[in-house]
Amino acid sequence: MSIKLHFHGAAGGVTGSCFRLQSDQASVLIDCGLFQGPKTLKELNYRRFPFDPEGLDAVLLTHAHVDHSGLLPKLMLAGFSGPIHATAGTRELCNVMLADAGGIQEHEVEQLNRRFQRRGRRPVEPIYTADDARDCMRQFSNVRYDDWIDAAPGLRARWWDAGHILGSASIEVEVQDDGAPLRLLFSGDIGPGSSDFAGDPQGPVGADHLIVESTYGKAERPRLSGEERRRLLGAEVKAAHEAGGPLLIPAFAVERTQELIADLIELMQSGAAPPAQIFLDSPLAVRASEVFFRRGRNAEGANPFASIRGSSLFHTTESVDESEALEQLRGWHIIIAASGMCDAGRVRHHLNVCSGRRPPPSCWSATRRSARSAASCRRARRGSGSRARKSACTPRSAAWTFTPATPTARTCWRGLRPAPRSAARSSWSTASPTAAAPCSSGCSMRAMMRRGFRRPSSTTASG
């Protein structure tokens, strides 16, 4: 029997993962990812598939990250009508992430077509829309870890926990050959192990061929315990607080953001970091967080994200107006926004705000804690003139405290009150809403502004 393995992505690059396994009886894809990066790579997403999608029997999906799943709606539009096998966690995250990717493409194409119209060029179409992504979800079929399924004629597969993100897996594939069956293992993205938020990576023994993700194969990272990781994070938070805050954290919307918030809340509740209001400013991260609240599990079987939902320190923004209203906040608070690499998303707006219109947030990246983020803030402040640079680096004297409206009231935006000019910014008690429960009355940033939470006047704010 002839068995062939084709590499249609993530070969000579680190995105667009797509493997096609072909035998005399069946043809399946393992992953169908979006190419990400410079325009030369993104252009590959618009090309036709180098195979016939209608001839595929099934897709086996390792996890939800779009560089592994992002072209599944395009595959459907090209004629694929078979099942997409994935774990329940991957299915729920794809329901959020693929629709978001489709919405982003619609928005980008709309802007592009406006420029094309002015130049007399023909309009282009998005690769797929948010509605296409939702239609694609009907083809998903849930699988369980460690259970074999018959994925196609003469081919079966089972999923092993990869410990990477919620629902992630390595996939073992067994293909019937003339003699003994041929066994292949597709690693997907593998987690670090010993994580507070996910199980340890699992896998079989005795595979004939191993196809391994090697994006960071040459990098050696120190193995940190959960306590050591939180200690380092706490040191960054305290340094930002002592500098006058606020703290801006670029973070990937899925998994990294949720882990970061859980660690921040634990640090603040234990007294290891100054309490702060935490604002999650990413619609995708907000929707993905709901999946983690429902399905998150660590190695002990507990949900490590359950503490986030009920915390009075945690707030979310959805609309652009709510995001921009964060500029009105003064004093010590934390903003977490996507994307983690600062190449897109709302974090770019917040970095622009660092350029001098308000005191620059201390910048700490959830992806690389090196000087890159601080350098980003320094670059953002350049070119604005010496006077603007001076004002951007000078903390304003107006501070804000958080006090519940009444001892029994729900914590909401009405609890925010301006502090006296002489309030000590160095005291951790300037933002410690630990006695109140989260607000369930639907208070929004816009409602907060209507109730009198305003930017301090130029006289008060001048330093």
Helices and strands as residue ranges (DSSP letters): E 4-9, E 18-22, E 27-30, H 39-42, G 43-46, G 53-55, E 58-60, H 66-69, H 72-77, E 84-87, H 88-119, H 130-136, G 137-139, E 140-143, E 149-152, E 155-161, E 169-175, E 182-186, E 209-211, H 226-242, E 247-250, H 256-270, E 277-281, H 283-295, H 306-309, E 314-316, H 320-325, G 326-328, E 333-337, H 347-353, E 362-363, H 371-381, H 386-393, E 400-402, G 413-415, E 416-418, G 428-431, H 445-450, H 458-461
